[in-house]
């Protein structure tokens, strides 16, 4: 049986990879993927703690986080498509103005 500390360690490593990817990448799509990686590490942490404590509240919360992450990805990709149509780039350095 895998102990809780292994799940928490993997979750911390995934979160650190996501933070590193978000801070170092300048491509908006890669930044969105890094945010998704951080959300999935939180999901892993919640599911592991829920299983360890024998309570379903953490696993139910995981489903809500997955739904929010799907909505965030859809809205984020829609914004990226609009930015690409206007600026012909998805890099944060090339996009300096956001107009309504």
C-alpha positions as CSV (number, residue, x, y, z in Angstrom):
1,X,0.0,0.0,0.0
2,X,1.2,3.5,-0.9
3,X,1.5,5.8,2.1
4,X,0.0,9.3,2.2
5,X,3.5,10.9,2.2
6,X,4.1,9.6,-1.3
7,X,1.0,11.2,-2.6
8,X,1.8,14.5,-0.9
9,X,5.3,14.4,-2.2
10,X,4.2,13.8,-5.8
11,X,1.6,16.6,-5.4
12,X,4.2,19.0,-4.1
13,X,6.5,18.2,-7.0
14,X,3.7,18.6,-9.6
15,X,2.8,22.0,-8.0
16,X,6.4,23.2,-8.1
17,X,6.7,22.1,-11.8
18,X,3.5,24.1,-12.5
19,X,4.8,27.2,-10.7
20,X,8.1,27.0,-12.5
21,X,6.4,26.6,-15.8
22,X,4.1,29.5,-15.2
23,X,7.0,31.8,-14.1
24,X,9.4,30.9,-16.9
25,X,7.3,30.4,-20.0
26,X,6.1,33.3,-22.0
27,X,3.7,31.4,-24.2
28,X,0.2,32.0,-23.0
29,X,-0.9,28.4,-23.9
30,X,2.0,27.0,-21.9
31,X,1.1,29.2,-19.0
32,X,-2.5,27.9,-19.0
33,X,-1.1,24.3,-19.1
34,X,1.0,25.2,-16.0
35,X,-2.0,26.4,-14.2
36,X,-3.8,23.2,-15.0
37,X,-0.9,21.2,-13.7
38,X,-1.1,23.2,-10.4
39,X,-4.8,22.5,-10.2
40,X,-4.3,18.8,-10.8
41,X,-1.7,18.7,-8.0
42,X,-4.2,20.2,-5.6
43,X,-6.8,17.6,-6.8
44,X,-4.3,14.8,-6.1
45,X,-3.7,16.2,-2.6
46,X,-7.4,16.5,-1.9
47,X,-8.2,13.0,-3.1
48,X,-5.3,11.5,-1.1
49,X,-6.2,13.3,2.1
50,X,-9.9,12.4,1.6
51,X,-9.0,8.7,1.2
52,X,-6.6,8.8,4.2
53,X,-9.3,10.4,6.4
54,X,-12.0,8.1,5.0
55,X,-14.3,11.1,4.1
56,X,-15.8,11.8,0.7
57,X,-15.8,15.6,1.0
58,X,-12.4,15.9,-0.6
59,X,-13.3,13.7,-3.5
60,X,-16.5,15.6,-4.1
61,X,-14.4,18.8,-4.0
62,X,-12.2,17.3,-6.7
63,X,-15.1,17.0,-9.1
64,X,-16.0,20.7,-8.6
65,X,-12.4,21.7,-9.2
66,X,-12.3,19.7,-12.4
67,X,-15.4,21.5,-13.6
68,X,-14.0,24.9,-12.8
69,X,-10.7,23.9,-14.5
70,X,-12.6,22.9,-17.6
71,X,-14.4,26.2,-17.7
72,X,-11.2,28.1,-17.1
73,X,-9.5,26.2,-20.0
74,X,-12.4,27.0,-22.3
75,X,-12.5,30.7,-21.5
76,X,-8.7,30.9,-21.5
77,X,-8.4,29.3,-24.9
78,X,-11.1,31.5,-26.3
79,X,-9.2,34.6,-25.1
80,X,-5.9,33.2,-26.6
81,X,-7.7,32.6,-30.0
82,X,-8.9,36.2,-29.9
83,X,-5.5,37.6,-29.0
84,X,-3.9,35.5,-31.8
85,X,-6.4,36.9,-34.3
86,X,-5.6,40.4,-33.3
87,X,-1.9,40.3,-32.6
88,X,-0.7,37.2,-34.6
89,X,1.2,36.0,-31.5
90,X,0.6,34.1,-28.3
91,X,3.7,35.4,-26.5
92,X,3.2,37.7,-23.5
93,X,6.0,40.1,-24.7
94,X,4.2,40.8,-28.0
95,X,0.9,41.6,-26.4
96,X,1.2,45.0,-24.6
97,X,-2.2,46.5,-24.8
98,X,-5.7,45.1,-24.1
99,X,-8.5,47.2,-25.4
100,X,-12.2,46.7,-25.1
